[in-house]
Amino acid sequence: MTTGNQIPERTIGQLVSDATNDLSTLVRGEIELAKTEVTDGVTKLGKGAVFFAIAGVLALYMLGLLLLAAAWGIGALGLAMWASLLIVSGVLLLIIAGLGAAGYFLYIKKAQPKPVRAIENAQQTVTTLKASVKPTQTSA
């Protein structure tokens, strides 16, 4: 029976139910954080892969130009068309190197597909729960 401003005491069943709900909410939050981190890491890997794909296509063009320049150079042995094709190939090589470096340093190297923060939060939660569950020892 309650009188005035007294708050009724909660039963063990209610406390267990609240703890279960809180733990469920916490686990769902950790899973959502892990999903977000993995998605961010995979997105960065995808962007880096696009740079490498562009570099690969340009490398194929460069190879074609180098082969064409070599064929024309053997036939002409003068500094005409093949020299200009070699210059274009050199420029393409610089572009390929720049795209490959940009893809690696801007995206691939920074990508973290592993959910680091979620793992740290989960470990901290487990440590906190273990500390709160330990029975307090009293000296008799």
C-alpha positions as CSV (number, residue, x, y, z in Angstrom):
1,M,0.0,0.0,0.0
2,T,1.4,3.4,-0.9
3,T,0.7,6.7,0.8
4,G,1.2,10.2,-0.4
5,N,4.4,10.6,-2.5
6,Q,5.8,7.1,-2.0
7,I,6.8,5.3,-5.2
8,P,5.8,1.6,-5.2
9,E,8.7,-0.8,-5.1
10,R,9.3,-2.7,-8.3
11,T,9.2,-6.4,-8.4
12,I,12.1,-8.6,-9.4
13,G,10.2,-9.5,-12.6
14,Q,9.9,-5.9,-13.6
15,L,13.6,-5.2,-12.9
16,V,14.6,-8.3,-15.0
17,S,12.3,-7.2,-17.8
18,D,13.7,-3.7,-17.8
19,A,17.3,-5.0,-17.8
20,T,16.5,-7.4,-20.7
21,N,14.9,-4.5,-22.6
22,D,17.9,-2.2,-21.9
23,L,20.4,-5.0,-22.9
24,S,18.4,-5.6,-26.1
25,T,18.5,-1.9,-27.0
26,L,22.2,-1.8,-26.3
27,V,23.0,-4.8,-28.5
28,R,20.8,-3.4,-31.3
29,G,22.8,-0.1,-31.1
30,E,26.1,-1.9,-31.2
31,I,25.0,-3.9,-34.2
32,E,23.9,-0.7,-36.0
33,L,27.2,1.0,-35.2
34,A,29.1,-2.0,-36.6
35,K,26.9,-1.9,-39.8
36,T,27.7,1.8,-40.3
37,E,31.4,1.3,-39.8
38,V,31.6,-1.7,-42.3
39,T,29.5,0.3,-44.8
40,D,31.9,3.2,-44.6
41,G,34.9,1.0,-45.1
42,V,33.5,-0.8,-48.0
43,T,32.5,2.5,-49.7
44,K,36.1,3.7,-49.4
45,L,37.3,0.4,-50.9
46,G,34.9,0.8,-53.7
47,K,36.0,4.3,-54.5
48,G,39.6,3.2,-54.5
49,A,38.8,0.3,-56.8
50,V,37.3,2.8,-59.3
51,F,40.5,4.7,-59.4
52,F,42.4,1.5,-60.0
53,A,40.0,0.5,-62.8
54,I,40.4,3.8,-64.5
55,A,44.2,3.5,-64.2
56,G,44.0,-0.1,-65.7
57,V,42.0,1.1,-68.7
58,L,44.5,3.9,-69.3
59,A,47.3,1.5,-68.9
60,L,45.8,-0.6,-71.7
61,Y,45.6,2.5,-74.0
62,M,49.2,3.2,-73.1
63,L,50.3,-0.3,-74.0
64,G,48.6,0.1,-77.4
65,L,50.3,3.4,-78.0
66,L,53.7,2.0,-77.0
67,L,53.3,-0.9,-79.4
68,L,52.2,1.3,-82.2
69,A,55.1,3.6,-81.6
70,A,57.6,0.8,-81.6
71,A,56.1,-0.5,-84.9
72,W,56.2,2.9,-86.6
73,G,59.7,3.6,-85.1
74,I,61.2,0.5,-86.6
75,G,59.7,1.3,-90.0
76,A,60.5,5.0,-90.1
77,L,63.7,5.4,-87.9
78,G,63.1,9.1,-88.1
79,L,61.8,11.4,-85.4
80,A,58.3,11.8,-86.7
81,M,55.1,10.1,-85.8
82,W,56.5,7.5,-83.4
83,A,58.3,10.2,-81.2
84,S,55.0,12.0,-80.7
85,L,53.3,8.7,-79.9
86,L,56.0,8.0,-77.2
87,I,55.4,11.5,-75.7
88,V,51.7,10.8,-75.5
89,S,52.4,7.4,-73.9
90,G,54.6,9.1,-71.3
91,V,51.9,11.6,-70.4
92,L,49.4,8.7,-70.1
93,L,51.9,6.9,-67.8
94,L,52.0,10.0,-65.5
95,I,48.2,10.1,-65.4
96,I,48.0,6.4,-64.6
97,A,50.6,6.8,-61.8
98,G,48.6,9.8,-60.4
99,L,45.3,8.0,-60.4
100,G,46.8,4.8,-58.9
101,A,48.5,6.8,-56.1
102,A,45.3,8.9,-55.5
103,G,43.2,5.7,-55.3
104,Y,45.6,4.1,-52.8
105,F,46.4,7.1,-50.5
106,L,42.9,8.7,-50.5
107,Y,40.7,5.6,-50.2
108,I,42.4,2.1,-50.0
109,K,44.9,3.0,-47.2
110,K,42.2,4.9,-45.2
111,A,39.5,2.2,-45.5
112,Q,38.6,0.3,-42.3
113,P,36.1,-2.4,-43.1
114,K,36.5,-3.7,-39.6
115,P,34.1,-2.1,-37.0
116,V,36.7,-0.8,-34.6
117,R,34.5,1.5,-32.6
118,A,31.7,-1.0,-32.3
119,I,34.2,-3.6,-31.0
120,E,35.7,-1.1,-28.5
121,N,32.2,-0.1,-27.3
122,A,31.2,-3.8,-26.9
123,Q,34.3,-4.5,-24.9
124,Q,33.7,-1.5,-22.7
125,T,30.1,-2.6,-22.1
126,V,31.1,-6.1,-21.2
127,T,33.7,-4.7,-18.7
128,T,31.2,-2.4,-17.2
129,L,28.6,-5.1,-16.9
130,K,31.1,-7.5,-15.3
131,A,32.1,-4.8,-12.8
132,S,28.4,-4.1,-11.9
133,V,27.5,-7.8,-11.5
134,K,30.5,-8.7,-9.1
135,P,29.1,-9.3,-5.6
136,T,30.4,-6.9,-3.1
137,Q,32.4,-8.7,-0.4
138,T,31.8,-7.6,3.2
139,S,34.1,-8.5,6.0
140,A,32.5,-10.5,8.7
